[in-house]
Amino acid sequence: MEIFAFTFGLLLIVVLGMSLGVIFMDKRIKGSCGGLNAISDADQCLVCSKEIDPNSPLRERLQCPRARKMAERMAAEEAAQA
């Protein structure tokens, strides 16, 4: 029980220190650039408004398998029609 109380107290101090740092530095907490923004079909990042690279490897890696299969089918159909 002593270890639990010590660990809980230590984590509480760390979280309190981080929150006080954010408050006193007067900066807003914001999300990361890229990441999930890169896989949506947006032209700009929602956080920093920079252009998103349309050839980003994140789009392929993070796309759901069903959407990937659908895109492959559509590409195959377009190739067959051409």
N, C-alpha and C positions, 0 to 999 in steps of 0.2 A: 504494500500500500504506500510505503514511503517513496518508492521509485515512481509510482504513478503520480503522486502529488508533486514530486520534484519535476517530472517531465511535463506535466500539465502547467505548472508554474512557469517553467522555462519557455514553453511554447506561447503562453499568454504574454510574457514579457517581449518575446520576439514580435508577435503580432501587434502589440501595443506600440513598440518602437517603430515598426514599419508604418502604421497608421499615423503616428505623430509626425514621421518624416514627410508623408504625403501632405498632411495638413499644413505643416510649417513651411514646406517648400512651395506651397501655393500652386501646385501643378495638378491638372486633372489626370485621372487614370484613363488611359486610352488603349484600344486594342492594337494588335500587331498589324503591320502592313503586309499585304500579300495574303498568305495563308488561305483561308476559305474564301476570301474576296477574289482570289485568282481563279477559282473554279466556277464562280458564277459568271453569267454572261455580261457582267458590267464592264464598261470601258474604263472606269476610273476606280481607284481604291476608295472605299467608303470612309476611311480614317484620314488619309492625307491628301486625297484627290489627285494622286499621281496616276499617270497612264499605266494600265495593266498590260503586260506583255502577252499578246495573243498566243504566242508559241511557248508559254510557260509550261515546264514539265509537270507542275502541280495540277494543271487541268486534267491531264491523263491519269496521274496517280490517285487523285482524290475523287475522281468521278465514280459514281456508283456503278456496279457491274451491269445492272439493267439498262442504264442510260448508255453505257459503253456499247453493249450489244445492239441497242437500237441505232446508235450512230453508225456502227459497222454495217448493219443491214441497209440503212439508208444510203451509205456510200457505195455498197455493192449494187443496189438498185440503180443509182445514178450512173455507175460505170457500165452497167448492162444496157441502159437506155442510150448511152452515148456511142 
